[in-house]
Amino acid sequence: MSQDLFSALRNYATKLSNGEKTPAEIASALNTWLKESGDSIKERIESEVAQSVAKMGFAKQSDLLKLQREIDQLKGKNQKPAKKKSPSKSKSSVKKRAK
């Protein structure tokens, strides 16, 4: 990686000294090259992390959220609304009062 950077800089410095490119063109080309290199490194890191996580058996946050939604749905289907019972008087208490 560092060798690529140094060779690119030498190449652009040579073109600059030969008058083939202006400093602005070289700066623009270097900025583009650095951005592309950074994106490439980022993709490699993300790929390696994803592979390592998969090997270790970790769950992704999106998977956990999906499971939580499924659990919530299942709980909603299995729970029946509780019937409210009106307080009823037992038969024995009614008989005692009648006597």
C-alpha positions in Angstrom: 0.0 0.0 0.0 2.7 2.5 1.0 4.8 1.5 -2.1 1.8 2.2 -4.3 1.4 5.6 -2.8 5.1 6.5 -3.2 5.2 5.2 -6.8 2.1 7.2 -7.6 3.6 10.3 -6.1 6.8 9.8 -8.0 4.9 9.3 -11.2 2.9 12.5 -10.7 6.0 14.4 -9.7 7.7 13.4 -12.9 4.7 14.4 -15.0 4.6 17.7 -13.1 8.3 18.4 -13.7 8.0 17.5 -17.4 5.1 20.0 -17.7 2.6 17.3 -18.7 0.3 18.1 -15.8 -0.6 21.1 -13.7 -0.4 21.0 -9.9 -4.2 21.2 -9.8 -4.6 18.2 -12.1 -2.1 16.2 -10.0 -3.9 17.2 -6.8 -7.2 16.2 -8.2 -5.9 12.8 -9.5 -4.3 12.1 -6.1 -7.5 13.0 -4.3 -9.4 10.6 -6.5 -6.8 7.9 -6.0 -6.9 8.3 -2.2 -10.7 8.2 -2.1 -10.8 5.0 -4.2 -8.1 3.4 -2.1 -9.9 4.3 1.1 -13.1 2.8 -0.3 -11.3 -0.3 -1.3 -9.8 -0.7 2.2 -13.2 -0.1 3.8 -14.8 -2.8 1.7 -12.0 -5.2 2.6 -12.4 -4.5 6.3 -16.2 -4.9 6.2 -15.8 -8.2 4.3 -13.3 -9.6 6.8 -15.4 -8.5 9.8 -18.5 -10.1 8.3 -16.7 -13.4 7.7 -15.3 -13.4 11.2 -18.6 -12.7 12.8 -20.2 -15.5 10.7 -17.6 -17.9 11.8 -18.1 -17.1 15.4 -21.8 -17.5 15.1 -22.8 -14.0 16.3 -26.3 -12.7 15.3 -26.7 -9.4 13.5 -28.8 -6.7 15.1 -31.3 -6.9 12.2 -31.7 -10.7 12.8 -32.4 -10.0 16.5 -35.0 -7.3 15.7 -36.7 -9.7 13.3 -36.9 -12.4 15.9 -38.3 -9.9 18.5 -41.0 -8.9 16.0 -41.9 -12.5 15.5 -42.0 -13.2 19.2 -44.3 -10.2 19.7 -46.6 -11.4 17.0 -46.8 -14.9 18.5 -47.5 -13.5 21.9 -50.3 -11.4 20.5 -51.9 -14.4 18.8 -51.7 -16.7 21.9 -53.0 -14.2 24.4 -56.8 -14.2 24.6 -58.4 -11.2 26.2 -59.3 -12.0 29.8 -63.0 -12.1 30.5 -64.0 -9.9 33.4 -66.0 -11.8 35.9 -68.5 -9.8 37.9 -68.2 -10.4 41.6 -70.9 -13.0 42.3 -72.2 -13.9 45.7 -71.8 -17.4 46.7 -74.9 -19.5 47.3 -74.0 -20.2 50.9 -73.9 -16.5 51.8 -77.3 -15.9 50.1 -78.8 -18.8 52.1 -77.4 -17.5 55.4 -79.0 -14.1 54.9 -82.4 -15.6 54.0 -82.6 -17.5 57.4 
